[in-house]
Amino acid sequence: MVLVKDGRTLGVEYKTMDAPRMTPSIRIALEDLKLERIAVVYPGSQRYHLTNNVEVVPLTAAVKGMEGLFPEIK
């Protein structure tokens, strides 16, 4: 999913695996869609970075909307 907020282009990808990792599709999306950041939503409970602009986000945080996915973007 691609979101645009205040001129910033952001991506959201959903995974069912317990420990998402960086994939070719994420790299391609960052480059081809010129995404500033990607949130990878998964069913786990820990939030962590895969790279500087790709973060794994628990589903429970994602239900809070943009604030849960990208807390630094208000």
C-alpha positions, 0 to 999 in steps of 0.5 A, a space after each residue: 500500500 502506498 500512502 501520501 501524507 504532507 507530500 511524503 510518500 510512504 509504503 506499507 507491506 503486510 507479512 504473515 511471518 514471525 520475523 520479516 526480513 528485507 526482501 527484493 520486493 521491498 528494495 524495488 518498492 523503495 526505489 521504483 516508487 521513490 518511497 521515503 519509508 516502508 512499514 512492514 506490518 506483521 503479527 509479532 510484538 516487537 518493533 525493529 528496523 531492517 534498514 534506516 528507512 524500513 521498519 517492522 511494525 506489530 499489527 497492534 501498532 498498525 491499528 492505530 493508523 498513521 501514528 502507529 505506523 509512522 510515529 515521527 510523522 504527525 
